[in-house]
Amino acid sequence: MGHAGMAASAVRHLRAAGSPTAVEPLPRPALRAVREDERPPVDPAAFRRVLGHFASGVTIVTALDDRGPTGFACQSFASLSLDPPLIAFMVARTSTTWPRIAAAGTFCVNVLGAGQAELCRAFAVRGADKFAGVDWTPAPATGAPRLAGAPAWVDCAIDAVHTGGDHLIVVGRVADLGAEEEGGAAPLLFHRGRFGSLAD
């Protein structure tokens, strides 16, 4: 059984047992050497440069486990399904935060506003106390940290985990969500290595 199959089996087992969904982090995949007759892999610098032209919003994915709040800055977030309501985010297999989110089984996606670039930078640092001085309240369904000032939030339980090269694709089933009223903060955007915001 592949890594994706093991992750799906773990989720099904936990649901059948009536426990909160928790998923163990998957091992890093074995790297395959490129044969002489194969095209070499894409240059990582070129990959980053070209894909950087795709502007995206920025989020902070948070969770609460027995050690307290945890979270990381996440650019690769997307809505996935309306029925059932599902979202997805991608996380590096080397992430030190993911194992805690996986163990918690639940998380909150905080969509950042234009004035929250520094908050995003703080959550992108490894090993620091990311929640130092950060105001938050428990999200209503899961208790995961809902960050003050975030224009929108999505409260989720882990539904499935799939492999994607050096990343994991995490699917969340939406339990609750909310946003500022019409005319709220503009979104924080990320484009070609820089933060920005929408122009009128």
Buried (B, 14 or more C-beta within 10 A) or exposed (E): EEBBEBBBEBBEEBEEEEEEBBBEBBEEEEEEEEEEEEEEEEEEEEEEEEEBEEEBBBBBBBBBBEEEBBBBBBBBBEEBEEEEBBBBBBBBBEBEBBBBBBBBBBBBBBBBBBEBBEBBEBBBEEEEEBBEEBEBEBBBBBBBBBBEBBBBBBBBBBBBBBBBEEBBBBBBBBBBBEEEEEEEBEBBBBEEEEBBEEEE
